Amino acid sequence: MEVKRTRPSPALPDATSSDVAKPLWIILAIVVCLLVMRQMMHQSVFFDGAIYASIARNLSEGTGSAWQLQFSKTLFSVFSEHPPLMMWLESIAFRLFGDTIVVEKCFSFVTLLASGFILLKIWQSLHADDPELRAAGPLALTMALAAGRVSWAFTNGMIENLLIVFTSLAIYCIVKSYGQSGVRKAASRLIVMAAAGFLIALALLTKGPVGLFPLAMPAIYWIAFRRPTLVGVVLDTLIMTVTVAAFFVVLWQFDGARDAIQRYLSIQLLPSLSGQRGTGGGHWDAVRAFLRVNAYPAIITLVVLLCDRRWGIAAAKDEARRRLRLRAATFLALVGFSASLPLLVSPRVASFYFNPSLAYFASAFAVACIPAVMRALRGLDGVARRRLLSGLYVLLALSLVLVGVNVGRPGVDANTIANASAIASRICTSANACEEIVTVCGAGAEDWALYGYLERRHKVSLADINSRTGSYLLVDDSCATDISGYKDTGIALTKYRLLQR
């Protein structure tokens, strides 16, 4: 009778887990280049990103004020769609470095680096006693970038990027306080929980109530690890909640802040929650979006586990370590759910709203597949390992070349950018002297990208035809208004014509 033998894991006497994980860092760098940096080099940016950058630029130049932000003279003349913190911080960068597209690109890249660093520290704290998983953090980050619209958001300067920074910092405070070395003493923990509460308040000042989910972390940590005591969980949650409340009680004492909060609640938050604003996407659409944005990490994990089952090296049976890994994966998944569940019951949801939760779901999937990946990497002999590293370095070099090739390209909005530049060339006598408002008739009244590029690049606002403001009129074939008092300027535009009174 033939006995089926399991091939033992080959030993690499001089290779630590960090050495084995080196290819994972190179893969992460390649993914950052291909999914983020390549498109970040383009001039194109999603309308929301153009709004935030324009508001920050305007604030840096004295247009609008800290509590009355302004996008343009016609659209969002008083911006109440989001709290102001991201625009405040970005305006500092504009004050320091001037009005250039590099500012918003670098600001977004800094949020990417900060988010990645904080998430890596959370990962390392959770796996402090597990060298293999601790060293494989770059795979968790790679899977997070592959999830949903995470890389797209960093490319386009979305407000969720800064939200991830503050919520992840708050979670790190809690994880570190409850870490493997033992729960901190009461006085020390009070300071840490107050700091976490302050970070949650900053998350609220970035994008409103969606930043509240770290308040659930003490309870989630107790569910996963049975630390600290239930009394400690209640007290720590109370400290964070009181800190958040105190922060906004102080803000409420200032007229400007109070007016801004009231405008945000009445114009944006309450109408959105009641379904009066936005294009919907809630309920079952939100559930489908939730499944879709988590699909790639789930598929990657499934493929790795299937390959490991078919060709992999047998895993060592260490039940204690397996239980610890299961607890960590449970914690990460519950964190993801705490950030996602409020969105699933909201009547207004877009797929990128889930971004703050996706790194935690991706990390939970990573806990499941990293042991198989690390076994495979340990199983490589010296020649195979050198070949793998050489191939990855070549791919990284090609990725960097691709990033360089894309520097300054117009990108997906090339036609709209060209239209904005052509319009400005006609109505501007110099770089800083343009006719401030152009009237628009027809489809251009809802061409939000054109609004964005005209304001961000040329400080030109579009106004509805009913206002009849200024001497220029932008029209297309859908314009049904009498334009007999205007003549065509003759400039070349895609889809539109620019007329002058």
C-alpha positions as semicolon CSV with decimal commas, in nm:
position;residue;x (nm);y (nm);z (nm)
1;M;0,000;0,000;0,000
2;E;0,145;0,335;-0,106
3;V;0,150;0,598;0,164
4;K;0,095;0,956;0,043
5;R;0,372;1,170;0,186
6;T;0,348;1,541;0,251
7;R;0,649;1,730;0,130
8;P;0,800;1,917;0,426
9;S;0,852;2,288;0,409
10;P;1,212;2,351;0,298
11;A;1,412;2,539;0,553
12;L;1,582;2,866;0,469
13;P;1,826;2,897;0,757
14;D;1,937;3,250;0,681
15;A;1,599;3,388;0,569
16;T;1,377;3,573;0,816
17;S;1,011;3,641;0,745
18;S;1,110;3,994;0,640
19;D;1,353;3,854;0,384
20;V;1,092;3,615;0,251
21;A;0,836;3,899;0,221
22;K;1,066;4,124;0,013
23;P;0,885;4,038;-0,315
24;L;0,559;4,156;-0,156
25;W;0,702;4,506;-0,107
26;I;0,806;4,521;-0,473
27;I;0,459;4,404;-0,580
28;L;0,305;4,679;-0,364
29;A;0,527;4,940;-0,532
30;I;0,424;4,811;-0,876
31;V;0,054;4,828;-0,783
32;V;0,094;5,184;-0,650
33;C;0,258;5,286;-0,979
34;L;-0,001;5,120;-1,202
35;L;-0,321;5,192;-1,009
36;V;-0,243;5,530;-0,853
37;M;0,064;5,713;-0,981
38;R;0,003;5,650;-1,352
39;Q;-0,334;5,825;-1,350
40;M;-0,234;6,077;-1,084
41;M;0,012;6,215;-1,341
42;H;-0,279;6,308;-1,569
43;Q;-0,442;6,650;-1,571
44;S;-0,788;6,496;-1,550
45;V;-0,960;6,479;-1,213
46;F;-1,308;6,378;-1,101
47;F;-1,544;6,673;-1,047
48;D;-1,546;6,633;-0,668
49;G;-1,167;6,654;-0,654
50;A;-1,174;6,967;-0,870
51;I;-1,427;7,121;-0,630
52;Y;-1,215;7,056;-0,322
53;A;-0,897;7,187;-0,488
54;S;-1,076;7,498;-0,618
55;I;-1,224;7,573;-0,276
56;A;-0,883;7,529;-0,109
57;R;-0,716;7,751;-0,369
58;N;-0,985;8,015;-0,327
59;L;-0,953;8,006;0,051
60;S;-0,576;8,045;0,027
61;E;-0,630;8,359;-0,183
62;G;-0,893;8,510;0,047
63;T;-1,203;8,410;-0,153
64;G;-1,461;8,275;0,089
65;S;-1,378;8,216;0,453
66;A;-1,302;7,926;0,686
67;W;-1,671;7,867;0,764
68;Q;-1,812;7,995;0,433
69;L;-1,618;7,812;0,166
70;Q;-1,671;7,905;-0,198
71;F;-1,629;7,698;-0,512
72;S;-1,741;7,955;-0,769
73;K;-1,952;8,270;-0,791
74;T;-2,247;8,075;-0,929
75;L;-2,221;7,710;-0,823
76;F;-2,164;7,642;-0,451
77;S;-2,105;8,010;-0,380
78;V;-2,140;7,896;-0,018
79;F;-2,024;7,534;-0,009
80;S;-2,220;7,321;0,241
81;E;-2,180;6,973;0,090
82;H;-1,912;6,864;0,338
83;P;-1,746;6,988;0,656
84;P;-1,442;7,206;0,583
85;L;-1,134;7,037;0,734
86;M;-0,989;6,888;0,415
87;M;-1,018;7,219;0,232
88;W;-0,855;7,401;0,524
89;L;-0,554;7,170;0,517
90;E;-0,523;7,178;0,139
91;S;-0,542;7,559;0,142
92;I;-0,229;7,564;0,361
93;A;-0,047;7,377;0,085
94;F;-0,166;7,633;-0,170
95;R;-0,045;7,918;0,051
96;L;0,297;7,754;0,077
97;F;0,347;7,645;-0,284
98;G;0,116;7,861;-0,495
99;D;-0,164;7,785;-0,739
100;T;-0,043;7,480;-0,928
101;I;-0,196;7,143;-1,007
102;V;0,104;6,981;-0,837
103;V;-0,034;7,094;-0,500
104;E;-0,354;6,889;-0,508
105;K;-0,173;6,591;-0,662
106;C;0,091;6,593;-0,388
107;F;-0,172;6,649;-0,118
108;S;-0,355;6,338;-0,235
109;F;-0,031;6,141;-0,254
110;V;0,056;6,241;0,105
111;T;-0,282;6,107;0,221
112;L;-0,201;5,781;0,038
113;L;0,135;5,750;0,216
114;A;-0,015;5,843;0,554
115;S;-0,303;5,596;0,516
116;G;-0,071;5,317;0,409
117;F;0,170;5,380;0,696
118;I;-0,105;5,390;0,961
119;L;-0,279;5,078;0,826
120;L;0,056;4,898;0,824
121;K;0,112;4,994;1,190
122;I;-0,235;4,861;1,278
123;W;-0,149;4,536;1,098
124;Q;0,184;4,504;1,277
125;S;0,027;4,574;1,618
126;L;-0,239;4,308;1,563
127;H;0,028;4,054;1,465
128;A;0,304;4,157;1,703
129;D;0,358;3,793;1,812
130;D;0,323;3,645;1,462
131;P;0,642;3,725;1,262
132;E;0,510;3,569;0,942
133;L;0,193;3,777;0,923
134;R;0,364;4,084;1,062
135;A;0,619;4,079;0,778
136;A;0,351;4,029;0,510
137;G;0,175;4,363;0,570
138;P;0,249;4,486;0,214
139;L;0,022;4,213;0,075
140;A;-0,265;4,344;0,290
141;L;-0,200;4,696;0,154
142;T;-0,186;4,564;-0,203
143;M;-0,522;4,395;-0,162
144;A;-0,665;4,715;-0,011
145;L;-0,555;4,917;-0,315
146;A;-0,716;4,658;-0,542
147;A;-1,049;4,687;-0,361
148;G;-1,339;4,890;-0,496
149;R;-1,249;5,247;-0,588
150;V;-0,970;5,297;-0,335
151;S;-0,694;5,366;-0,589
152;W;-0,935;5,580;-0,795
153;A;-1,010;5,796;-0,490
154;F;-0,641;5,867;-0,425
155;T;-0,593;5,946;-0,793
156;N;-0,876;6,200;-0,784
157;G;-0,818;6,372;-0,450
158;M;-1,141;6,253;-0,287
159;I;-1,240;6,354;0,064
160;E;-1,251;5,987;0,174
161;N;-0,870;5,986;0,158
162;L;-0,835;6,219;0,456
163;L;-1,122;6,041;0,632
164;I;-0,920;5,718;0,614
165;V;-0,622;5,893;0,773
166;F;-0,814;6,017;1,078
167;T;-1,028;5,706;1,135
168;S;-0,727;5,476;1,097
169;L;-0,527;5,685;1,343
170;A;-0,811;5,658;1,595
171;I;-0,824;5,281;1,547
172;Y;-0,447;5,256;1,584
173;C;-0,465;5,436;1,919
174;I;-0,714;5,179;2,044
175;V;-0,534;4,875;1,902
176;K;-0,203;4,991;2,045
177;S;-0,361;5,060;2,383
178;Y;-0,512;4,710;2,398
179;G;-0,211;4,539;2,236
180;Q;-0,028;4,218;2,299
181;S;0,185;4,370;2,575
182;G;-0,126;4,408;2,788
183;V;-0,395;4,668;2,833
184;R;-0,256;5,001;2,950
185;K;-0,323;5,132;3,296
186;A;-0,628;5,352;3,352
187;A;-0,454;5,693;3,352
188;S;-0,249;5,618;3,042
189;R;-0,550;5,470;2,864
190;L;-0,763;5,776;2,941
191;I;-0,516;5,994;2,750
192;V;-0,505;5,751;2,457
193;M;-0,886;5,727;2,439
194;A;-0,920;6,105;2,456
195;A;-0,671;6,128;2,167
196;A;-0,876;5,872;1,973
197;G;-1,190;6,077;2,043
198;F;-1,018;6,391;1,914
199;L;-0,922;6,207;1,593
200;I;-1,283;6,092;1,552
201;A;-1,392;6,456;1,589
202;L;-1,149;6,547;1,309
203;A;-1,300;6,268;1,097
204;L;-1,644;6,422;1,159
205;L;-1,505;6,761;1,058
206;T;-1,383;6,597;0,736
207;K;-1,695;6,409;0,620
208;G;-1,960;6,412;0,885
209;P;-2,118;6,118;1,073
210;V;-1,953;5,848;0,859
211;G;-1,641;5,918;1,065
212;L;-1,803;5,793;1,388
213;F;-1,740;5,421;1,339
214;P;-1,412;5,404;1,543
215;L;-1,630;5,457;1,853
216;A;-1,721;5,089;1,817
217;M;-1,358;4,973;1,835
218;P;-1,338;4,894;2,211
219;A;-1,645;4,671;2,183
220;I;-1,519;4,508;1,862
221;Y;-1,178;4,442;2,019
222;W;-1,347;4,279;2,319
223;I;-1,559;4,058;2,092
224;A;-1,251;3,941;1,900
225;F;-0,987;3,918;2,176
226;R;-1,184;3,932;2,503
227;R;-0,977;4,231;2,614
228;P;-1,016;4,459;2,808
229;T;-1,295;4,400;3,059
230;L;-1,651;4,496;2,968
231;V;-1,633;4,776;3,224
232;G;-1,318;4,902;3,053
233;V;-1,490;4,888;2,714
234;V;-1,781;5,097;2,839
235;L;-1,555;5,352;3,008
236;D;-1,324;5,385;2,705
237;T;-1,618;5,429;2,470
238;L;-1,764;5,689;2,703
239;I;-1,432;5,881;2,713
240;M;-1,416;5,893;2,333
241;T;-1,781;5,994;2,302
242;V;-1,745;6,273;2,560
243;T;-1,433;6,400;2,382
244;V;-1,617;6,415;2,047
245;A;-1,917;6,587;2,208
246;A;-1,695;6,837;2,391
247;F;-1,514;6,922;2,067
248;F;-1,837;7,017;1,893
249;V;-1,980;7,193;2,199
250;V;-1,677;7,422;2,184
251;L;-1,722;7,476;1,808
252;W;-2,089;7,557;1,862
253;Q;-1,991;7,861;2,067
254;F;-1,854;8,034;1,755
255;D;-2,108;8,197;1,524
256;G;-1,931;8,098;1,202
257;A;-1,892;7,734;1,304
258;R;-2,251;7,712;1,429
259;D;-2,389;7,856;1,104
260;A;-2,173;7,618;0,898
261;I;-2,290;7,314;1,097
262;Q;-2,654;7,418;1,061
263;R;-2,614;7,469;0,685
264;Y;-2,449;7,127;0,648
265;L;-2,729;6,958;0,841
266;S;-3,014;7,134;0,661
267;I;-2,871;7,143;0,307
268;Q;-2,673;6,819;0,285
269;L;-2,704;6,561;0,562
270;L;-3,075;6,553;0,649
271;P;-3,201;6,578;0,287
272;S;-2,957;6,299;0,186
273;L;-3,072;6,071;0,468
274;S;-3,435;6,131;0,379
275;G;-3,372;6,055;0,010
276;Q;-3,449;6,408;-0,108
277;R;-3,098;6,462;-0,250
278;G;-2,870;6,266;-0,476
279;T;-2,921;5,991;-0,730
280;G;-3,003;5,718;-0,481
281;G;-2,803;5,397;-0,484
282;G;-2,920;5,291;-0,139
283;H;-3,083;4,975;-0,002
284;W;-3,033;4,676;-0,239
285;D;-2,817;4,886;-0,469
286;A;-2,596;4,956;-0,167
287;V;-2,573;4,583;-0,090
288;R;-2,470;4,509;-0,449
289;A;-2,214;4,790;-0,435
290;F;-2,080;4,649;-0,107
291;L;-2,031;4,306;-0,262
292;R;-1,876;4,455;-0,575
293;V;-1,617;4,669;-0,397
294;N;-1,497;4,369;-0,194
295;A;-1,486;4,134;-0,492
296;Y;-1,119;4,165;-0,589
297;P;-0,970;4,086;-0,244
298;A;-1,213;3,794;-0,213
299;I;-1,116;3,662;-0,557
300;I;-0,744;3,700;-0,486
301;T;-0,786;3,507;-0,160
302;L;-0,988;3,232;-0,328
303;V;-0,731;3,188;-0,607
304;V;-0,441;3,175;-0,359
305;L;-0,616;2,917;-0,141
306;L;-0,712;2,701;-0,440
307;C;-0,356;2,710;-0,571
308;D;-0,225;2,627;-0,225
309;R;-0,464;2,333;-0,200
310;R;-0,353;2,200;-0,538
311;W;0,022;2,267;-0,537
312;G;0,110;2,408;-0,196
313;I;0,332;2,282;0,081
314;A;0,150;2,138;0,380
315;A;0,099;2,387;0,659
316;A;0,237;2,325;1,003
317;K;-0,038;2,243;1,251
318;D;-0,025;2,516;1,513
319;E;-0,374;2,547;1,656
320;A;-0,284;2,827;1,897
321;R;-0,147;3,045;1,618
322;R;-0,441;2,961;1,396
323;R;-0,683;3,076;1,668
324;L;-0,494;3,405;1,708
325;R;-0,509;3,462;1,334
326;L;-0,880;3,389;1,331
327;R;-0,932;3,642;1,610
328;A;-0,736;3,906;1,417
329;A;-0,933;3,837;1,099
330;T;-1,258;3,861;1,297
331;F;-1,153;4,197;1,442
332;L;-1,061;4,336;1,099
333;A;-1,383;4,215;0,939
334;L;-1,595;4,361;1,219
335;V;-1,416;4,695;1,182
336;G;-1,503;4,687;0,812
337;F;-1,867;4,611;0,892
338;S;-1,884;4,890;1,149
339;A;-1,784;5,137;0,876
340;S;-2,012;4,981;0,612
341;L;-2,340;4,895;0,784
342;P;-2,459;5,258;0,820
343;L;-2,413;5,298;0,445
344;L;-2,617;4,986;0,371
345;V;-2,926;5,145;0,529
346;S;-2,869;5,488;0,377
347;P;-3,087;5,595;0,082
348;R;-2,790;5,760;-0,091
349;V;-2,473;5,557;-0,152
350;A;-2,189;5,566;-0,404
351;S;-1,934;5,286;-0,427
352;F;-1,644;5,505;-0,308
353;Y;-1,833;5,578;0,016
354;F;-1,720;5,230;0,127
355;N;-1,349;5,315;0,091
356;P;-1,279;5,370;0,466
357;S;-1,393;5,013;0,534
358;L;-1,221;4,834;0,247
359;A;-0,868;4,822;0,390
360;Y;-1,004;4,628;0,690
361;F;-1,199;4,379;0,480
362;A;-0,894;4,338;0,254
363;S;-0,674;4,280;0,561
364;A;-0,915;4,016;0,690
365;F;-0,890;3,836;0,355
366;A;-0,512;3,877;0,369
367;V;-0,497;3,695;0,704
368;A;-0,655;3,397;0,529
369;C;-0,420;3,385;0,229
370;I;-0,086;3,513;0,361
371;P;0,021;3,182;0,522
372;A;-0,013;3,013;0,181
373;V;0,177;3,294;0,007
374;M;0,458;3,288;0,261
375;R;0,486;2,908;0,238
376;A;0,518;2,940;-0,137
377;L;0,789;3,206;-0,107
378;R;0,977;3,001;0,151
379;G;0,957;2,705;-0,082
380;L;1,162;2,880;-0,350
381;D;1,524;2,776;-0,381
382;G;1,797;3,038;-0,427
383;V;1,783;3,039;-0,807
384;A;1,403;3,066;-0,823
385;R;1,405;3,344;-0,566
386;R;1,665;3,545;-0,760
387;R;1,465;3,501;-1,079
388;L;1,145;3,615;-0,907
389;L;1,313;3,925;-0,765
390;S;1,478;4,008;-1,098
391;G;1,144;3,979;-1,279
392;L;0,971;4,198;-1,023
393;Y;1,245;4,462;-1,043
394;V;1,204;4,470;-1,421
395;L;0,827;4,514;-1,383
396;L;0,885;4,790;-1,128
397;A;1,122;4,970;-1,365
398;L;0,868;4,942;-1,648
399;S;0,596;5,071;-1,413
400;L;0,808;5,374;-1,326
401;V;0,868;5,440;-1,696
402;L;0,492;5,420;-1,754
403;V;0,436;5,672;-1,475
404;G;0,692;5,906;-1,633
405;V;0,536;5,872;-1,978
406;N;0,199;5,982;-1,837
407;V;0,325;6,300;-1,668
408;G;0,117;6,594;-1,789
409;R;-0,114;6,399;-2,020
410;P;-0,473;6,528;-2,034
411;G;-0,629;6,192;-1,947
412;V;-0,993;6,094;-1,979
413;D;-1,121;6,454;-1,976
414;A;-0,895;6,570;-2,260
415;N;-1,182;6,723;-2,461
416;T;-1,327;6,908;-2,161
417;I;-0,985;7,041;-2,060
418;A;-0,931;7,159;-2,419
419;N;-1,274;7,328;-2,417
420;A;-1,198;7,507;-2,091
421;S;-0,861;7,627;-2,222
422;A;-1,012;7,747;-2,551
423;I;-1,289;7,938;-2,371
424;A;-1,033;8,098;-2,141
425;S;-0,812;8,196;-2,434
426;R;-1,101;8,402;-2,565
427;I;-1,241;8,559;-2,249
428;C;-0,913;8,617;-2,061
429;T;-0,691;8,912;-2,149
430;S;-0,417;8,770;-1,922
431;A;-0,363;8,479;-1,687
432;N;-0,536;8,661;-1,399
433;A;-0,783;8,878;-1,592
434;C;-1,079;8,679;-1,721
435;E;-1,446;8,758;-1,757
436;E;-1,564;8,599;-1,435
437;I;-1,897;8,452;-1,553
438;V;-2,000;8,284;-1,877
439;T;-2,370;8,216;-1,936
440;V;-2,450;7,863;-2,052
441;C;-2,752;7,723;-2,236
442;G;-2,834;7,359;-2,308
443;A;-2,639;7,052;-2,200
444;G;-2,349;7,266;-2,077
445;A;-2,562;7,370;-1,779
446;E;-2,502;7,019;-1,640
447;D;-2,149;6,962;-1,768
448;W;-2,001;6,945;-1,419
449;A;-1,653;6,861;-1,543
450;L;-1,650;7,184;-1,746
451;Y;-1,762;7,378;-1,438
452;G;-1,472;7,221;-1,250
453;Y;-1,195;7,286;-1,502
454;L;-1,305;7,643;-1,576
455;E;-1,308;7,733;-1,208
456;R;-0,998;7,539;-1,103
457;R;-0,777;7,649;-1,392
458;H;-0,916;7,989;-1,493
459;K;-1,142;8,110;-1,207
460;V;-1,433;8,130;-1,450
461;S;-1,788;8,047;-1,338
462;L;-2,075;7,920;-1,552
463;A;-2,423;8,066;-1,499
464;D;-2,763;7,946;-1,616
465;I;-2,911;8,119;-1,922
466;N;-3,185;8,274;-1,709
467;S;-2,928;8,498;-1,540
468;R;-2,805;8,651;-1,871
469;T;-2,482;8,746;-1,695
470;G;-2,180;8,870;-1,888
471;S;-2,124;8,912;-2,260
472;Y;-2,045;8,549;-2,348
473;L;-2,287;8,260;-2,399
474;L;-2,191;7,892;-2,430
475;V;-2,445;7,687;-2,629
476;D;-2,496;7,355;-2,799
477;D;-2,769;7,213;-3,022
478;S;-2,999;7,148;-2,724
479;C;-3,027;7,520;-2,641
480;A;-3,388;7,631;-2,705
481;T;-3,345;7,996;-2,606
482;D;-3,344;8,288;-2,850
483;I;-2,977;8,376;-2,912
484;S;-3,031;8,626;-3,192
485;G;-2,844;8,895;-3,002
486;Y;-2,518;8,697;-3,007
487;K;-2,257;8,618;-3,272
488;D;-2,026;8,318;-3,292
489;T;-1,672;8,383;-3,174
490;G;-1,542;8,110;-3,405
491;I;-1,317;7,938;-3,152
492;A;-1,286;7,560;-3,191
493;L;-1,479;7,370;-2,924
494;T;-1,595;7,011;-2,899
495;K;-1,976;6,993;-2,885
496;Y;-2,021;7,362;-2,792
497;R;-2,012;7,708;-2,951
498;L;-1,903;8,022;-2,768
499;L;-2,111;8,326;-2,860
500;Q;-2,054;8,689;-2,775
501;R;-2,315;8,955;-2,726
